[in-house]
Amino acid sequence: MMKKLLLTTICLLIITTFGAFAQTVFKVGSKYDADIKVFAVNSKYDADLVVYEVKSKYDADKDGRWFFTNSKYNAKKKVFFVKSKYDADLKVYFASSKYDAGWRNRSKQHLLK
């Protein structure tokens, strides 16, 4: 029993450590289920974070590179997209290039930690 508990703890620690930098997100249907309320802006100059949507969770290796997962259990953060920027914790702009992804307002970084 003790060995099983120790093994489980070690596995969780490894998963948490290596997943700490991945920005794997799950889109929820209610703001009450979300970790972060997000508003998508039309200009990168209005954004706190410029986001590039990647096709694989392994490509979500830097700030602003988001992988949308189909399971909330595989997500680092659960996000809800609000209709008003005034209701948002974080304003994002979706870029067409991964090289544009990154923080524009570093004071909001704690939201994705």
C-alpha beads as a LAMMPS data file, in Angstrom:
LAMMPS data file: protein, C-alpha beads

113 atoms
112 bonds

1 atom types
1 bond types

-500.0 500.0 xlo xhi
-500.0 500.0 ylo yhi
-500.0 500.0 zlo zhi

Masses

1 110.0

Atoms # bond

1 1 1 0.000 0.000 0.000
2 1 1 2.766 2.443 0.936
3 1 1 4.762 1.619 -2.209
4 1 1 1.708 2.240 -4.368
5 1 1 1.116 5.609 -2.717
6 1 1 4.768 6.575 -3.147
7 1 1 4.747 5.530 -6.810
8 1 1 1.555 7.506 -7.446
9 1 1 3.033 10.586 -5.773
10 1 1 6.217 10.361 -7.844
11 1 1 4.225 9.962 -11.078
12 1 1 2.072 12.989 -10.264
13 1 1 5.151 15.037 -9.456
14 1 1 6.767 14.136 -12.775
15 1 1 3.609 14.897 -14.752
16 1 1 3.140 18.217 -12.966
17 1 1 6.769 19.243 -13.428
18 1 1 6.944 18.481 -17.132
19 1 1 3.466 19.854 -17.808
20 1 1 4.162 23.145 -16.065
21 1 1 5.307 24.866 -19.228
22 1 1 2.658 23.476 -21.562
23 1 1 -0.307 25.702 -22.245
24 1 1 -2.945 23.068 -22.739
25 1 1 -6.399 24.591 -22.378
26 1 1 -9.973 23.377 -22.332
27 1 1 -12.864 25.597 -23.369
28 1 1 -15.729 25.362 -20.856
29 1 1 -19.346 26.379 -21.356
30 1 1 -19.772 28.358 -18.143
31 1 1 -17.738 31.113 -16.513
32 1 1 -18.258 29.364 -13.180
33 1 1 -16.324 26.309 -14.403
34 1 1 -13.411 28.376 -15.717
35 1 1 -10.028 29.112 -14.220
36 1 1 -9.715 32.156 -16.486
37 1 1 -12.243 34.334 -18.306
38 1 1 -10.859 35.260 -21.732
39 1 1 -11.850 37.869 -24.303
40 1 1 -10.620 37.621 -27.899
41 1 1 -9.597 41.050 -29.223
42 1 1 -9.243 42.116 -32.865
43 1 1 -5.784 43.650 -32.562
44 1 1 -2.614 42.276 -31.010
45 1 1 -1.957 45.746 -29.609
46 1 1 -5.050 45.424 -27.398
47 1 1 -4.067 41.966 -26.134
48 1 1 -2.427 40.880 -22.905
49 1 1 -1.307 37.695 -24.647
50 1 1 -0.868 36.885 -28.324
51 1 1 -1.945 33.271 -28.833
52 1 1 -1.126 30.834 -31.588
53 1 1 -3.227 27.675 -31.652
54 1 1 -1.006 24.624 -32.147
55 1 1 -2.094 21.233 -33.491
56 1 1 -0.328 19.096 -30.862
57 1 1 0.095 19.369 -27.100
58 1 1 3.815 18.830 -27.654
59 1 1 3.977 22.083 -29.635
60 1 1 2.450 24.042 -26.735
61 1 1 5.930 24.542 -25.357
62 1 1 6.163 28.333 -25.083
63 1 1 4.065 31.209 -23.792
64 1 1 1.146 31.941 -26.068
65 1 1 1.178 28.592 -27.836
66 1 1 -2.112 27.007 -26.853
67 1 1 -3.333 23.505 -27.505
68 1 1 -7.086 23.075 -27.070
69 1 1 -7.742 19.635 -25.610
70 1 1 -11.045 17.758 -25.711
71 1 1 -10.799 16.766 -22.050
72 1 1 -10.808 19.100 -19.075
73 1 1 -8.713 16.531 -17.210
74 1 1 -5.838 16.937 -19.696
75 1 1 -5.915 20.732 -19.511
76 1 1 -3.642 22.944 -17.490
77 1 1 -6.267 25.701 -17.539
78 1 1 -9.995 25.831 -18.210
79 1 1 -11.020 28.956 -20.113
80 1 1 -14.345 30.606 -20.798
81 1 1 -14.661 33.124 -23.613
82 1 1 -16.662 36.158 -22.483
83 1 1 -18.480 38.641 -24.729
84 1 1 -17.100 41.782 -23.106
85 1 1 -13.505 42.779 -22.439
86 1 1 -14.662 44.218 -19.122
87 1 1 -15.639 40.741 -17.894
88 1 1 -12.287 39.207 -18.880
89 1 1 -9.307 38.296 -16.756
90 1 1 -7.175 38.024 -19.890
91 1 1 -7.418 39.584 -23.360
92 1 1 -5.981 37.446 -26.151
93 1 1 -5.332 37.925 -29.839
94 1 1 -5.170 34.848 -32.062
95 1 1 -2.168 35.157 -34.375
96 1 1 -1.551 33.338 -37.639
97 1 1 2.131 32.735 -36.854
98 1 1 3.667 30.924 -33.892
99 1 1 6.476 33.476 -33.881
100 1 1 4.048 36.246 -32.883
101 1 1 2.883 34.355 -29.789
102 1 1 3.851 35.724 -26.400
103 1 1 3.069 38.146 -23.622
104 1 1 2.339 41.810 -24.262
105 1 1 1.298 42.446 -20.653
106 1 1 3.583 40.435 -18.383
107 1 1 1.639 41.430 -15.266
108 1 1 -0.982 38.847 -16.304
109 1 1 1.455 35.908 -16.482
110 1 1 0.327 34.627 -13.097
111 1 1 -3.022 33.670 -14.648
112 1 1 -1.420 30.818 -16.597
113 1 1 0.986 29.589 -13.902

Bonds

1 1 1 2
2 1 2 3
3 1 3 4
4 1 4 5
5 1 5 6
6 1 6 7
7 1 7 8
8 1 8 9
9 1 9 10
10 1 10 11
11 1 11 12
12 1 12 13
13 1 13 14
14 1 14 15
15 1 15 16
16 1 16 17
17 1 17 18
18 1 18 19
19 1 19 20
20 1 20 21
21 1 21 22
22 1 22 23
23 1 23 24
24 1 24 25
25 1 25 26
26 1 26 27
27 1 27 28
28 1 28 29
29 1 29 30
30 1 30 31
31 1 31 32
32 1 32 33
33 1 33 34
34 1 34 35
35 1 35 36
36 1 36 37
37 1 37 38
38 1 38 39
39 1 39 40
40 1 40 41
41 1 41 42
42 1 42 43
43 1 43 44
44 1 44 45
45 1 45 46
46 1 46 47
47 1 47 48
48 1 48 49
49 1 49 50
50 1 50 51
51 1 51 52
52 1 52 53
53 1 53 54
54 1 54 55
55 1 55 56
56 1 56 57
57 1 57 58
58 1 58 59
59 1 59 60
60 1 60 61
61 1 61 62
62 1 62 63
63 1 63 64
64 1 64 65
65 1 65 66
66 1 66 67
67 1 67 68
68 1 68 69
69 1 69 70
70 1 70 71
71 1 71 72
72 1 72 73
73 1 73 74
74 1 74 75
75 1 75 76
76 1 76 77
77 1 77 78
78 1 78 79
79 1 79 80
80 1 80 81
81 1 81 82
82 1 82 83
83 1 83 84
84 1 84 85
85 1 85 86
86 1 86 87
87 1 87 88
88 1 88 89
89 1 89 90
90 1 90 91
91 1 91 92
92 1 92 93
93 1 93 94
94 1 94 95
95 1 95 96
96 1 96 97
97 1 97 98
98 1 98 99
99 1 99 100
100 1 100 101
101 1 101 102
102 1 102 103
103 1 103 104
104 1 104 105
105 1 105 106
106 1 106 107
107 1 107 108
108 1 108 109
109 1 109 110
110 1 110 111
111 1 111 112
112 1 112 113
